[in-house]
């Protein structure tokens, strides 16, 4: 099993890379998160964002697995499938997507609770997508939730109704204005009926048997390393395990069976929502990079915060994930800049720090930047690494030396074929 995951704060371009290399695999399996993901893929000049569906869905014959570590929102999932069919009616979604029966369900009241907690001053504002992901994982940990496989239980509707009623009345007691209960419940159960078109499986058995039979699996991570619930910049993180270890727990596959670990990073940094961001650019250059890179949340549309490439955070992410190959995206967005910067270390309390800590705050650290000569060449049409400008080669060589891993792929634009295999 090989793994692809993000090394920053998300939005690194994982979907495009997975779509590209998934042809070399038999199975693509998502292992964490849910509809808070936004993996954008470009096909035939059109762009679509996948939220819960694995990014191997466009390759005919590949089995796509929604793993046990994920949370599934039937309402959102139904809309995503319908959108995908509208985007490309030839895709046989029901045939090539299977769902772990142990994956937890996102109930509509969890979205309402998510919104309430984000907007209420009594709670920490994290900057979530308000898709109910956090409350779902919380209720999973509290053993108060229902799973995909429960949909065929005789008391499923009664159990869901009980949870909906309990959480709904709690929000009413907080003074919240909510949609009609009956409408919300009816929409959910209609979406459950739609979800039953898909095959529910013991995904751990399926995946391990597939490996034993010589099949190749690509594990697809959502969000990114610096958003990990344990090792990210808490509390401004996601609600699941985003690391390579999370692929093993989320899919039920032994670490002994992991091969390559691809880490995807931009040539600069972005972040959506609140939280520490040491290399953030506050002047007009940040706005220019945001515009050139179309840096707006694929899931929310929110403008992303822009910063220079952060080596202390990147080294940390490479270390805790055991990354073996680096995939660099968005270098084309920096084309034309006279100089580009990389943060080599932080200074905190007069001391040099070479790795990020989740306990830092922006006012505790100063990022120390190394300026490098920019590249003026438009790289979007280049197909060979030998044609890359010398300044960009210097940039890549510097990263390889600092991170002690190869830059194996360089993305040169948003298109599926705009990527150069470096090694």
Beta strands, then each sheet from edge to edge (+ up, - down):
strand 1: 2-6
strand 2: 27-30
strand 3: 39-43
strand 4: 46-50
strand 5: 63-66
strand 6: 71-72
strand 7: 97-100
strand 8: 104-105
strand 9: 199-201
strand 10: 217-220
strand 11: 261-266
strand 12: 268-271
strand 13: 305-310
strand 14: 325-329
strand 15: 339-348
strand 16: 351-353
strand 17: 366-373
strand 18: 406-411
strand 19: 419-421
sheet 1: 9+ 7+ 5+ 2+ 10+ 1+ 11+ 14+ 18+ 19-
sheet 2: 3+ 4-
sheet 3: 6+ 8+
sheet 4: 12+ 13- 15- 16+
sheet 5: 12+ 13- 15- 17+
end
